[in-house]
Amino acid sequence: MADKLSRKGADSDLAAPGPDRIRNVVLVGPSQAGKTSLVEALLAHGTGVRAATVPDGRSVALTVQPLLHQGIKINLLDTPGYADFVGEVRAGLRAADCALFVVGANEGVDESTRQLWRECAAVGMPRAVVVTKLDHARADVAAVLAAARASFGEKVLPVYVTDGSGVVSLLEAATDDPRRGELIEAVIEESEDETLMDRYIGGEQIDEKLLIDDLEQAIARATLFPLIPVCATTGTGLGELLDLCVRAFPPPSEHPSPEVFTPVGKAAAPVACDPDGPLVAEVVRTTSDPYLGRVSVVRVFSGTLLPDVPVHVSGHFDSFGAAGHESHDEDERIGALAFPSAGQQVPAPYVVAGDIAIVGRLSRAETGDTLSSPEEPRLLKPWELPDPLLPVAIEAASRSDEDKLSPALARLAAEDPSLRVEHNSETGQLVVWVMGEAHAEVALDRLQHRYGVAVEQVDLVIPLRECLTGKAEGLGRNVKQSGGHGQYAVCRLTFEPLPEGSGFEFVDKVVGGAVPRSFIPSVEKGVRTQMARGVRAGYPVVDLRATLTDGKAHSVDSSDMAFQTAGALALRDAAEQTSVSFLEPYDEVSVLVSDDLVGNVMSDLAARRGRPLGTEQVADRTLVRAHVPQRELVRYAIDLRAMSHGAGTFSRTFAHYEPMPEELAREVPPRG
C-alpha cells in the first residue's frame, strides 16, 4: 500500500503519504477574535496566495484549509465564534487532533471559550493560546496572558514574546527576559530526565535543543500550553506558529479514535490510524450545492479512501440520545475526492487515515454519519450534540412553497445536527428548534436562497388543555325533519371533572331503552370528537367523565351520525353551564451559571412564574432547578445568554400540566 500511495502522491501535493505527515489543527475562540483572518494569513504565508476563506466575510460554518509547511500537511479547521454555531465547533473539535485558542490582544477570555477548554482538557487534546490583533490600539498581551492563566491554569506560558516588529523565543540562550526562567523550569518539570532540574538549579546551561524537545513533548501530552503572539496583518509570529504546529502538535496516529460500534449497536474493536486498516471515516460537515448536489467534508480515521468505490453509510444519532434524526444504513458509491484549497477544490487521488477531504455524490450521507467498508460496516459514536432550545414556528409562504418545504427541511437537518425539525401533532405547527436568533436567521436564509423555499415566521402555539371546573348537565338535541330522510337524536349527559391524568370516562346509565344500545357508542364518539376540538378556545378537553342518563330516538330518522352530533352538542351545552379553565404545560428547567449569577437567575425564573426546586454545586458553578411554564420559556435561550453574557446554559424536560391563571387565560386567542 505504501508503494502504491507513493506513486500516486505525485498527482497532488496535498495528498499526504501517511498520518505522520499530517497535523489537524482547529481554531476556536470568541467572535471577532480574528480566527478567519489568521487562517487567511497562515495560508498566504504558507502558499503565497491570499484568498478569502469565507466568501461573505461571515463565519457561520466549519471550513477546512490545508497548507504545506516543512513537508507537513496542516489542515486548519476554522470554526465560528458565535455561540449559536457551537455545533460547528464541536464538529471541528471532532475532526482535529489539537486546538489553537485564539484570543484578541484587545479582548479577554469569555465563558464559551473556557467551556471549550474544559471539553478539550477532558479528552487530553493538545492546546496552545494564540494572541492576535497585536496592531490594535488597545492591544495588551500581558493582560491577555494574565486572563488566560486565570481561565486555563498556570501551565499557560509564553514561549514567544514580541520584540520590536517580530517575536523571539524565550528558550534561546541569548534572550534576556525574566519570564525565561519560569518557562525553563516548567519545561524541565515535564521532562523525562529526572536529573535535569538538579543540573539546572546547579547552574548548568541546559542545551537549547534538549529544552525544545522536552517542550514539544509536554505540549503533545497536553501538560503545558504555549502562548504565542501573532498578527495576521503584519505577519508577526506566523512562521513561528506554523513551526509549533509541525514540531509540537501530534500527528493523527497519536490521537485516540472515537468509540466504534457495529450498525446494530454492538461494541467493536478500536480502529488504529493505519492507511492499511479497514476503512472507517466520519462526515463532519455536509452541505448542498445547487450544481454538485450534496458535498461532504470527511475525516478518515482508518484505512484509505479512494474515489468511485462503494462505502457503507451509517447514521444512528438516536441510538446515542440525540432525537430528531432518522437512523439509516445503506451502501453508496462515492464520487470524486478533493482537497479544499483557497476557495477551490484540488482533485485528490486518495485520502489516507488521519486526513480530511471533500467527498461528492453521497446522496444519503448526513453530518455525523460513518463511512466504512460494505464488507465490514462500522459506526462511530457521534460527538455530543448541543440541544437546540429556541423554537421557531414557520409556515410556507405559498402553496408552491408548501410542496417543497418538507424535503428542504429534511436536507437542512441532514446538514446541521444542531437543528431539529418538529411537526407538532397537538398544535399542527411546524417548529424548527435552533440554538439562537442568528442560527434561525441562517437556517431560514438557506431555505430561501439554497432551496428556493420562502417561509414566514408565526407565533408559537403552546399546547394547552381545557377542562371543566365543575359538574354540569348538557342536552344534545339534533332534530332535523324537513322532508325526506331526516335526523333525530336527543341525549342528556352529566359531565364532571376528574383528577389530573385520569383521561376520559364514559358511563352508560340509560334505562328503559331511551337510547337504543346500537347508538350509545355513537354518543361516546361524538363526545370524544368534541373534546378533541375543545369547548372554549379550540384546545383538547381532558380529565372528564361523561354519564349518559337519558335520550330519545326515532325509528326512521335516528342514525349513527345523528347521535354523534347530539353527543357533541351535549358537551358544548354543558360547557356553557359551567366555567372552563386552561391547563398549561410546565417544564423542569436546569440552569447552570456562575455563582455570582444565581440570584439574578432565580429572580428571573420567579418573574416567569417559575417555582424553584433547589440548587446544587457543579464544579465551580451552580445548577438552579425550577418548574417553569412553557409559555414563559419561548425566548429563554436568548434571554439567558444576554443575562449571563453567554456564560449560562440550560436544559428543559416536560414535567406536568397546571391550571393557568384566569387573567392570562383571558388573553389566549381561539385557535383557527
C-alpha positions in Angstrom: 0.0 0.0 0.0 2.8 2.4 0.9 4.4 2.0 -2.6 1.0 2.5 -4.2 0.5 5.7 -2.3 4.0 7.0 -3.1 3.3 6.5 -6.8 0.0 8.3 -6.6 1.4 11.1 -4.4 2.9 12.9 -7.3 -0.7 13.6 -8.5 -1.4 16.0 -5.7 1.0 17.9 -3.3 -1.8 17.9 -0.8 -2.2 14.1 -0.7 -0.3 13.2 2.4 1.6 9.8 2.1 0.8 8.9 5.7 -0.6 10.0 9.0 2.8 11.1 10.3 2.9 13.9 7.7 -0.5 15.4 8.8 -1.5 17.8 11.5 -5.2 18.6 12.1 -5.5 21.9 13.9 -8.8 23.5 14.9 -9.0 27.2 15.7 -11.6 28.1 18.4 -12.4 31.3 20.2 -14.9 34.1 20.5 -16.4 36.0 17.6 -14.2 38.9 16.4 -11.0 37.3 17.8 -9.6 37.1 14.3 -9.7 33.4 13.6 -10.6 33.6 10.0 -8.1 36.4 9.3 -5.4 34.3 11.0 -6.3 31.3 8.8 -6.1 33.5 5.7 -2.7 35.0 6.8 -1.3 31.5 7.5 -2.4 30.3 4.1 -0.8 33.3 2.5 2.4 32.7 4.5 2.4 29.0 3.5 1.3 29.2 -0.1 2.0 32.7 -1.1 -1.7 33.1 -2.1 -4.0 35.4 -0.1 -7.6 34.3 -0.6 -10.8 34.8 1.4 -11.8 31.6 3.1 -15.3 32.9 4.0 -16.8 34.5 0.8 -19.2 36.9 2.5 -16.9 37.6 5.5 -19.3 36.0 7.9 -18.1 32.8 9.5 -21.2 30.6 10.4 -19.9 27.2 9.4 -16.8 25.0 9.8 -14.2 25.4 7.0 -11.1 23.4 6.2 -8.0 24.9 4.7 -4.9 22.8 4.1 -1.3 24.1 3.6 2.2 22.6 3.5 4.9 23.6 5.9 8.3 21.9 6.1 6.8 19.0 4.2 4.0 18.5 6.7 0.3 19.0 5.7 -1.5 21.2 8.2 -5.3 21.1 8.0 -6.6 24.3 9.5 -10.2 24.0 10.7 -11.8 27.4 11.2 -14.8 27.5 13.4 -17.5 30.1 14.1 -17.1 32.2 17.2 -20.7 32.9 17.9 -22.4 30.7 20.4 -25.3 29.9 18.1 -23.0 27.8 16.0 -21.4 25.7 18.7 -22.5 22.6 16.7 -19.9 23.5 14.0 -17.3 24.0 16.7 -18.0 20.5 18.1 -17.6 19.1 14.6 -14.3 20.9 14.3 -13.0 19.5 17.6 -14.0 16.0 16.4 -12.0 16.3 13.2 -9.0 17.8 14.8 -6.2 16.4 16.9 -5.1 19.7 18.5 -6.5 23.1 19.1 -5.4 26.8 18.9 -7.4 29.0 21.2 -7.5 32.4 19.6 -7.9 35.5 21.8 -7.7 39.1 20.6 -5.0 41.2 22.3 -7.7 43.8 22.9 -10.1 41.3 24.5 -10.4 38.9 27.4 -11.4 35.2 27.7 -15.2 34.6 27.6 -17.1 31.8 29.3 -17.8 29.9 26.0 -14.0 29.7 25.4 -13.5 28.4 28.9 -16.1 25.7 28.3 -14.4 24.6 25.1 -11.1 24.5 27.0 -12.7 22.2 29.6 -14.0 19.9 26.8 -10.6 19.7 25.2 -9.0 19.0 28.6 -11.5 16.2 29.2 -10.1 14.3 26.2 -6.5 15.4 26.6 -6.3 17.4 23.4 -3.1 19.4 23.0 -3.7 23.1 23.1 -2.0 26.5 22.5 -3.1 30.0 23.1 -2.7 32.5 20.2 -2.9 36.2 20.9 -4.0 38.1 17.8 -4.5 41.7 16.8 -1.1 42.9 18.0 -1.6 46.0 15.9 -4.8 47.0 17.7 -4.8 50.4 19.5 -5.8 48.7 22.8 -3.6 45.6 22.4 -2.3 44.4 25.8 -0.6 41.0 25.5 0.3 40.9 29.2 -3.3 41.4 30.2 -4.4 38.6 27.9 -1.7 36.3 29.4 -3.0 37.0 32.9 -6.6 36.4 31.8 -5.6 33.1 30.0 -3.7 31.8 33.1 -6.7 32.7 35.3 -9.1 30.9 33.0 -7.0 28.0 31.7 -4.4 27.4 34.5 -0.9 28.2 35.4 0.5 25.9 32.7 -0.3 28.5 30.1 3.2 30.1 29.5 4.6 32.4 26.8 7.0 30.6 24.6 7.5 33.6 22.2 7.4 37.3 23.2 7.2 40.4 21.0 10.4 42.2 20.2 10.0 45.2 18.1 8.4 44.1 14.8 8.8 40.4 15.4 8.8 37.7 18.1 11.7 35.9 19.9 11.8 32.6 21.6 12.2 32.6 25.4 14.2 29.3 25.1 17.0 31.0 23.2 20.0 31.4 25.5 20.6 35.0 24.3 17.1 36.0 25.4 17.3 38.3 28.5 13.7 38.1 29.8 12.6 37.4 33.4 9.9 35.1 32.0 12.5 32.7 30.5 13.4 31.2 33.9 9.7 30.3 34.7 9.3 28.7 31.2 12.5 26.7 31.5 11.5 25.4 35.0 8.1 24.4 33.7 9.6 22.6 30.8 12.1 20.8 33.0 9.3 19.7 35.3 7.7 17.9 32.4 11.0 16.3 31.2 11.5 12.6 31.5 15.1 13.3 32.6 14.9 13.4 36.4 18.4 14.8 36.7 17.7 17.9 34.6 16.2 20.0 37.3 19.1 19.4 39.6 21.5 20.3 36.9 19.6 23.5 36.1 19.5 24.6 39.7 23.2 23.8 40.0 23.8 26.4 37.4 24.4 24.2 34.4 23.5 25.7 31.0 20.8 23.4 29.6 21.2 22.7 25.8 18.5 24.6 23.9 17.7 21.6 21.6 17.0 19.5 24.7 14.7 22.1 26.1 12.8 22.4 22.8 12.4 18.6 22.6 11.0 18.5 26.1 8.7 21.4 25.4 7.3 19.7 22.4 6.7 16.5 24.3 4.9 18.5 27.1 2.7 20.2 24.5 1.9 16.9 22.8 1.0 15.4 26.2 -1.3 18.4 27.0 0.6 19.2 30.2 1.9 22.6 29.0 0.2 25.1 26.9 2.3 27.7 24.9 1.1 31.2 24.3 2.2 32.8 21.1 1.6 36.4 20.0 0.8 36.8 16.2 -0.5 39.4 13.9 -2.4 38.5 10.8 -2.0 42.0 9.3 1.8 42.4 9.7 2.7 38.7 9.6 4.4 38.8 13.0 4.7 35.3 14.5 3.1 33.4 11.6 6.2 31.3 10.8 6.8 30.5 14.5 3.1 29.4 14.9 3.4 27.0 11.9 6.7 25.7 13.3 4.9 24.9 16.6 2.1 23.1 14.7 4.5 20.9 12.9 7.0 20.2 15.7 4.9 20.2 18.9 1.4 19.1 17.9 1.0 15.3 17.5 0.0 13.6 14.2 -3.4 11.8 14.0 -1.8 8.5 14.8 -1.1 9.7 18.4 -4.7 10.8 19.0 -7.2 8.2 20.1 -10.1 7.4 17.8 -13.7 7.6 18.8 -15.6 4.6 20.1 -16.5 2.1 17.5 -19.7 0.0 17.2 -21.5 -2.1 14.6 -24.6 -0.7 13.0 -26.7 -2.9 15.3 -25.2 -1.3 18.4 -22.6 -3.9 19.5 -19.2 -2.7 20.6 -16.5 -3.3 18.0 -12.7 -3.3 18.2 -11.0 0.1 18.3 -9.6 1.3 15.0 -6.0 2.5 14.5 -4.9 5.4 12.3 -3.5 3.0 9.7 -3.8 3.5 5.9 -3.8 -0.2 5.5 -6.5 -0.8 8.0 -10.3 -1.2 7.4 -12.0 1.9 6.2 -13.6 4.0 8.9 -14.4 7.7 8.2 -16.8 10.3 9.5 -18.8 13.1 7.8 -18.0 16.2 9.9 -19.9 18.6 7.7 -22.5 18.3 4.9 -23.7 21.0 2.5 -25.9 21.0 -0.6 -24.6 22.6 -3.8 -27.1 23.5 -6.5 -24.8 22.2 -9.1 -22.8 19.4 -7.4 -25.5 18.1 -5.1 -24.7 17.0 -1.6 -21.0 17.6 -0.7 -19.4 16.1 2.5 -16.3 17.0 4.4 -14.9 13.7 5.7 -12.3 12.9 8.3 -10.7 9.4 7.7 -9.9 7.6 11.0 -8.7 4.3 9.5 -7.9 2.9 6.1 -7.6 4.8 2.8 -10.5 6.4 1.0 -10.4 6.1 -2.8 -12.7 7.7 -5.4 -15.5 5.9 -7.1 -15.7 3.0 -4.7 -18.7 1.7 -2.7 -19.0 2.6 1.0 -21.5 1.8 3.7 -23.2 4.9 5.2 -24.5 4.5 8.7 -26.2 7.1 10.8 -27.7 6.4 14.3 -27.8 9.6 16.3 -31.0 8.4 18.0 -29.1 5.4 19.5 -26.9 7.8 21.4 -29.7 10.0 22.8 -30.0 12.6 20.0 -33.6 12.9 18.9 -34.9 14.2 15.6 -32.6 12.4 13.2 -33.7 9.3 11.4 -31.5 6.2 11.5 -30.3 4.9 8.2 -27.9 2.2 6.8 -27.2 1.8 3.1 -24.4 1.4 0.6 -23.5 4.1 -1.8 -20.8 4.7 -4.4 -18.8 7.8 -3.6 -17.8 10.3 -6.4 -14.7 12.3 -6.8 -12.4 13.2 -3.9 -10.9 16.6 -3.5 -8.9 18.8 -1.1 -10.1 22.4 -0.4 -7.5 25.0 -1.4 -8.0 28.7 -1.1 -11.7 28.6 -2.1 -11.2 26.0 -4.8 -11.0 22.2 -4.9 -7.9 20.2 -5.9 -8.6 16.6 -7.1 -7.4 14.0 -4.6 -6.1 10.6 -5.8 -6.6 9.1 -2.3 -7.1 10.2 1.3 -5.2 8.3 4.0 -6.1 7.7 7.6 -5.8 11.0 9.5 -6.5 13.3 6.6 -9.6 15.4 5.8 -11.1 15.7 2.3 -14.2 16.6 0.4 -16.4 13.7 -1.0 -19.0 14.2 -3.6 -22.1 12.3 -4.7 -23.1 10.9 -1.3 -26.8 11.5 -1.6 -27.8 10.0 1.8 -24.8 10.9 3.9 -25.6 13.4 6.8 -23.4 15.2 9.2 -22.2 12.8 11.8 -22.6 9.7 9.6 -19.9 7.0 9.5 -18.4 5.7 6.2 -17.0 2.2 6.2 -16.3 -0.8 4.1 -19.6 -2.6 3.0 -17.9 -5.9 3.9 -17.1 -4.7 7.5 -19.6 -1.9 8.3 -18.8 0.2 11.4 -20.4 3.0 13.4 -18.5 5.7 15.3 -20.1 7.1 18.4 -21.1 10.7 17.3 -19.8 13.8 19.1 -22.0 15.4 21.8 -24.6 17.5 20.1 -25.8 20.7 21.6 -29.5 20.8 22.4 -31.4 23.4 20.3 -33.7 25.3 22.8 -35.1 28.2 20.8 -38.4 27.2 19.0 -39.3 29.0 15.7 -42.7 28.3 14.2 -42.9 28.6 10.5 -45.3 28.1 7.6 -44.9 28.1 3.9 -45.4 31.5 2.2 -47.4 30.0 -0.7 -48.8 26.7 -1.9 -45.9 26.0 -4.2 -43.5 26.6 -1.2 -45.6 24.2 0.9 -44.8 21.3 -1.5 -41.1 21.9 -1.3 -40.9 22.7 2.4 -40.7 19.2 3.9 -37.8 17.9 1.7 -35.9 21.2 2.1 -36.2 21.0 5.9 -35.0 17.3 5.8 -31.9 18.3 3.8 -31.3 21.3 6.2 -31.4 18.9 9.2 -29.1 16.5 7.5 -26.5 19.3 7.1 -26.9 20.6 10.6 -27.4 18.1 13.5 -27.8 21.1 15.9 -31.1 22.0 14.2 -34.2 19.9 14.9 -37.4 19.9 12.9 -40.7 19.1 14.8 -44.1 18.5 13.4 -46.2 19.2 16.5 -49.2 16.9 16.3 -51.1 18.7 19.0 -50.8 22.3 17.7 -50.4 21.4 14.0 -47.4 23.7 13.8 -44.1 23.1 12.0 -41.4 24.1 14.5 -37.7 24.5 13.9 -35.6 24.3 17.0 -32.4 26.3 16.8 -29.6 27.5 19.0 -30.4 31.2 18.8 -31.6 34.1 16.6 -28.5 34.1 14.4 -28.9 30.3 13.9 -32.5 30.8 12.9 -31.6 33.6 10.5 -29.1 31.5 8.8 -31.4 28.5 8.6 -34.3 30.4 7.1 -31.9 32.2 4.7 -30.6 28.8 3.4 -34.2 27.6 3.0 -35.0 30.6 0.7 -31.8 31.0 -1.3 -30.4 27.5 -1.4 -33.6 25.5 -1.7 -35.9 28.2 -3.1 -38.5 27.9 -0.3 -40.0 31.0 1.2 -41.4 30.7 4.7 -43.0 33.1 7.2 -42.5 33.1 11.0 -45.6 32.8 13.1 -46.4 32.9 16.8 -45.6 29.7 18.6 -48.7 27.9 19.9 -48.3 26.3 23.3 -50.2 23.0 23.6 -52.8 23.9 26.2 -55.5 21.8 27.6 -59.1 22.6 28.5 -61.0 21.2 31.5 -64.4 21.8 33.1 -64.1 23.2 36.6 -67.4 21.8 37.9 -70.3 19.3 37.3 -72.8 20.3 34.6 -75.6 18.7 32.6 -75.8 19.0 28.9 -78.6 18.4 26.4 -77.7 17.4 22.9 -80.7 17.9 20.6 -80.2 17.1 16.9 -83.6 17.2 15.3 -83.9 18.0 11.6 -87.1 16.7 9.9 -88.0 18.8 6.8 -89.0 16.2 4.2 -87.2 13.1 3.2 -84.8 11.2 5.4 -84.2 13.5 8.5 -82.0 13.4 11.6 -83.3 12.7 15.1 -81.2 12.2 18.2 -81.6 13.6 21.7 -79.3 12.7 24.6 -78.8 14.1 28.0 -75.4 13.7 29.7 -73.8 14.7 33.0 -70.2 15.9 32.8 -67.9 16.2 35.8 -64.1 16.9 36.0 -61.7 14.1 37.0 -58.2 14.3 38.8 -55.3 15.3 36.6 -54.1 12.5 34.3 -57.3 10.4 34.7 -58.2 10.8 31.0 -61.8 10.2 29.8 -64.5 8.0 31.2 -67.9 7.3 29.6 -70.7 5.8 31.8 -73.9 4.5 30.4 -76.9 4.9 32.9 -79.7 4.8 30.4 -82.8 2.8 31.4 -85.8 1.7 29.5 -84.1 1.8 26.1 -84.5 5.6 25.8 -81.3 5.5 23.7 -81.0 2.3 21.7 -78.0 0.1 22.5 -76.6 0.5 19.0 -76.4 4.3 19.3 -74.7 4.5 22.7 -71.2 4.1 21.2 -72.2 6.9 18.7 -72.9 9.3 21.6 -69.5 8.5 23.2 -67.7 9.0 19.8 -69.4 12.4 19.4 -68.3 13.5 22.9 -64.7 12.4 22.2 -64.7 14.3 18.9 -65.9 17.5 20.6 -63.3 17.0 23.3 -60.6 17.0 20.7 -62.0 20.2 19.2 -62.3 21.9 22.5 -65.1 23.9 24.0 -63.5 27.3 24.8 -60.6 28.1 22.5 -60.1 25.0 20.4 -57.7 23.1 22.8 -58.4 19.5 23.8 -60.6 18.8 26.8 -59.0 16.4 29.3 -59.8 14.6 32.5 -63.6 14.3 32.1 -66.3 11.8 33.0 -69.4 11.8 30.8 -72.5 9.9 32.1 -75.3 9.3 29.6 -78.6 9.4 31.6 -81.5 9.8 29.1 -82.3 10.4 25.5 -84.8 9.9 22.6 -84.7 8.2 19.3 -86.8 7.9 16.1 -87.4 4.6 14.4 -86.6 6.0 11.0 -84.6 9.2 11.3 -82.2 8.2 14.1 -78.7 7.2 12.9 -75.1 6.8 14.0 -74.1 10.3 12.7 -77.2 11.9 14.3 -76.2 10.6 17.8 -72.6 11.6 17.3 -73.7 15.1 16.6 -76.0 15.1 19.6 -73.2 13.9 21.9 -71.0 16.8 20.7 -73.8 19.3 21.3 -74.4 18.0 24.8 -70.8 18.7 25.8 -70.9 22.2 24.3 -74.2 22.8 26.2 -72.6 21.6 29.5 -69.6 23.9 28.9 -71.9 26.9 28.8 -73.4 25.9 32.2 -70.0 25.9 34.0 -66.6 27.5 33.6 -63.8 26.1 31.5 -60.2 26.6 32.6 -56.9 26.1 30.8 -54.1 23.8 31.8 -50.7 24.8 30.6 -47.5 22.7 30.3 -44.7 23.1 32.8 -41.1 22.1 32.1 -38.4 21.2 34.6 -35.6 23.7 33.8 -31.9 23.2 34.9 -29.8 26.4 34.6 -26.0 26.2 35.0 -24.4 29.6 35.8 -21.5 31.0 37.7 -22.2 31.6 41.4 -22.5 35.4 41.1 -25.4 35.0 38.7 -27.5 32.6 40.8 -29.5 35.5 42.4 -30.3 37.0 39.0 -31.3 33.7 37.5 -33.7 32.8 40.4 -35.3 36.3 40.3 -35.8 35.9 36.6 -37.3 32.5 36.9 -39.7 33.8 39.6 -40.8 36.6 37.2 -41.6 33.8 34.7 -43.9 32.2 37.3 -41.3 29.5 38.0 -41.1 27.6 41.2 -37.6 26.8 42.5 -36.8 23.2 43.2 -33.3 23.7 44.6 -29.7 24.4 43.7 -26.6 22.3 43.7 -22.9 22.9 43.2 -21.4 21.6 39.9 -17.6 22.1 39.9 -17.1 25.9 40.1 -20.7 26.7 39.0 -24.2 26.4 40.4 -27.1 24.4 38.9 -30.5 26.0 39.5 -33.6 23.8 39.1 -37.2 25.0 38.7 -40.6 24.3 37.3 -41.5 26.9 34.7 -44.5 27.3 32.3 -43.5 26.6 28.7 -45.3 29.8 27.7 -42.5 31.7 29.6 -39.6 29.7 28.1 -40.1 30.6 24.4 -37.3 33.1 24.3 -35.4 31.9 27.4 -32.4 30.7 25.3 -31.9 34.3 24.1 -32.7 36.0 27.5 -30.3 33.7 29.5 -27.5 34.3 27.1 -28.0 38.1 27.4 -28.3 37.9 31.2 -25.2 35.8 31.6 -23.1 37.3 28.8 -23.1 33.9 27.1 -21.9 32.1 30.2 -25.1 30.4 31.2 -26.6 27.2 29.8 -29.8 25.4 30.5 -31.8 22.2 29.7 -35.5 21.6 29.8 -37.8 18.5 30.0 -41.5 18.2 30.2 -42.8 18.0 33.8 -46.6 18.3 34.1 -49.7 20.4 33.4 -51.1 23.0 35.8 -54.1 25.4 35.8 -53.3 28.7 34.0 -54.2 31.9 35.9 -57.5 33.2 34.6 -56.1 36.7 33.9 -53.7 35.0 31.5 -56.3 32.6 30.2 -58.5 35.5 29.0 -55.6 36.6 26.7 -55.5 33.2 24.9 -56.8 33.7 21.4 -59.1 31.0 19.9 -57.4 28.6 17.6 -58.4 28.8 14.0 
